[in-house]
Amino acid sequence: MEFSFEYFDILKSINSSSDSIRLMAYGGILLLYIPYRLLLKLFKQNATGKMNSLGLLYFVLTWLMSGFTIGVLCQDETSGIKLFLVLISIITVNLIFVLNNHSRLYKVYHKTYKEWQV
């Protein structure tokens, strides 16, 4: 049984060019925020609500960490597959962190948000 797509050609293109991984690390993660904002409007969530603050924290944290890490690793001749695995692990670890600590993070966010309004 064969795959209906060229699986190995996709891996070869990722491995040969680290520019696509660098583009995903620097700017691609911010594109995920657009569907997230649409979902917030669809479910009529408040702009200062829990979903918005935790989602914003997740996207900013992931963008900063992945941009810095991929930027440092691109100084060396690291293969694209390794950079892709590093990017996926950063995204996954940040998501697990935000999901596990959502109540504590929301309390800290809400406390600092109220302090800024005064």
N, C-alpha and C positions, 0 to 999 in steps of 0.2 A: 504494500500500500504506500502510495506516494503522497507527499504534501501537495496541496493545491497552490501553494505559493513557494517562492524561492527563499526558504528559511536561511540557508547558508549565505546567500547573496546579501541579505539584510545584515547578518552578523559581520560579513566581510566589509560592507560599507561603513558600519559603525566602527569597526576596528581600524580601518585605514584612515579615517578622518576624525580627529578629536574636535573639529570645529563645531559639529552638530551638538556634541555633548556640552561644549562650552556655551553655545547659544541657549540650550535648555537650562543650564545652570544659571546663567545671567539674566535671561529674560523670559524664558519659557514658563517658569513657575508662576510668574505674574499673570500669564494668560489664564491660569486656572481660577483666578479670582473673579473673572467676568461671569462664568456660569454660576459661581457661588453667589454673587450679588443678584443674579436673576432668580435664584432659588429663594433668597431672602425676600425679595419682592413678591414672589409667587405665594409664599407661606405667610406673608404680611408680618414679618418680624420687625421689631423695633430697631432703629439704627444703633442704639446703645445697648441692645439686648445681648444675651449670653452667646447666641450663635454667631453674631457678627464680631464680637470682641475676640472670641476664641479662634474663629476662622482667620481674622486679621493677624492674630498672634502667630498662628501656624504658618501662614504664607510668608510673613516677614521673617520669622525665624528660619524657615527652610530656605528662603532666598538668600539671606545673609550667610548661613552656614555653607550652603552648596556653592555659592559664588566664590567665597573665600577658599574653600577646600579644592574646588576644581581649578581655580586660578593658581594655587600653589602647586598642585599636581601637574598642571600643564607646562610648567617650567622644565620638567623632565620629559623624556620621550616615553610617556606612559601610553599604553594602548587604549583605544576607545572603549573596548569591552570593560576594562578595569575602571575607567572613569564612569561608565554607565552604571556599573554595579555600586560604585561609591555614591553616585547620585541617588539611586533607588534606595540604598540603605539609609541615607540622610533623610529622605522623604518619609520612609517608614518609621524610623526612630522618632522623628519629630511628631508624627501623627500619633504614635503610641504614647508619647510623653504628654501631649495635649489632652488626649482622651483619658488617660489615667489621672491627671491632675486638674481636671476641668473645674471642679468646684473651688479649689484653692486659687487657681489662676483667676477665676472670675471675681472672687472676693478682693484680690489684690488690685485687679483692674478697676473694679467698682469704687474701691477706696481712693485710688489715685484720680479717677475721673471726677469724683465729688470734690476732692481737694483742688483740682484745677478750675472748677466752676466757681469756687468761692473767691 
